[in-house]
Amino acid sequence: MKIAVIALGKIGLPLAVQYASKGHEVIGVDVNAEIVEQVNRAVEPFPGEKHLQDKLGELVPAGALRATTDYAEAIPGADAVVLVVPLFVDDEARPDFAWMDSATEELGRHLTAGTLVSYETTLPVGTTRNRWKPVLEKNSGLVEGTDFHLVFSPERVLTGRVFEDLRKYPKLIGGLSEAGAARAVEFYEAVLDFDERSDLARPNGVWDLGSVEASELAKLAETTYRDVNIGLANQFARYATTAGIDVYQVIEASNSQPYSHIHQPGIAVGGHCIPVYPRLYLWNDPEASVVRAAREANAGMPDFTMGLLEGAHGDLTGARVVVLGAAYRGGVKETAFSGVFAAVEALRSRGATALVHDPMYTDEELRALGFEPYHLGDKVNAAVVQADHREYAELGPNDLPGISTFVDGRRVSSADRWPGVDYRVIGKA
């Protein structure tokens, strides 16, 4: 097959590589000329994706994968087009479709008959049918269901382990017609491999959910579940802190019963997915009070954590406090909806001098984000772990001279590593 992948970001590029590794001709499209140039040199544009550089080094020289900024070069005659353009959101996660609208319009102008179009960007329910279909038909002059097929198939992978996750989880699809769904099943079976999983009710593979709306909702549901679950864990943790209870023992005990799956509490819920997709669900269902309450509970955790620090350390006015981790999670160089922003704001509002350390970011990059960089070995009064980078598990008082209070927002360390320091975790008095 000739396959076009639109947007070569942290999901799109690994997908393009996966498709090319199965013997198909793949052309990636991206508006960023620098990324296109790097891909065509077989250079990984961003760090941290396991196996990506090795696969690029094999596929690009072999002619199986190339990139372009020109839709006219990639779209006409394609058997399948997979679109993974980011859906931007504001601070309240209200969707901004500008980039996706632009990409869809350009795709439509170059779309030819016989193509399967699959959107993988997470969307509010109804977007594929009510927003993308009319644009594609208008700009192409083609009729969906007759001249081309349109489906929605959510990406379900985690940055850093995309190739592993593509094998592990069923590929969900939903079409606007039975014929379109059948085409999607055929396509994804030709570009993906699946691990055997005895824990699933049906074999791992491509699962047709029966409608495009069901497929859209499935992604929102699985991520919203996680946000609600974490919100519940955070509520338990906040109560446990005041009641002198170790919430982690409680969660372990509760989860020993097979119907309980309580997640872990923590300083923040960040990233492109969990803080965002519940808001996209609320876009469709504004009366979902449980979802809204969980989102508010999780959004309040950075400030709660700084209150925990203040209660242990005392007045923070003039204190030098380092937030350990700018990234939204350990091992990933990404600050999308990271808790670092609210954590720094909460420290500054309490009169502290907020510093930020992250082993994946340079001083210049941290300053560009609005932070004052911190270097291990510099004097500091207190520290708060915001991202669970592996390096932070090895820290001790000698790395943070002068420290008297350490709040472990991700439970990466332990009290015995901090002799003479007031060590605190969320959910444990």
Summary of the structure (lengths in Angstrom):
residues: 429
radius of gyration: 23.5
end to end distance: 59.2
largest distance: 72.4
contacts: 1482
relative contact order: 0.09
helix: 41%
strand: 15%
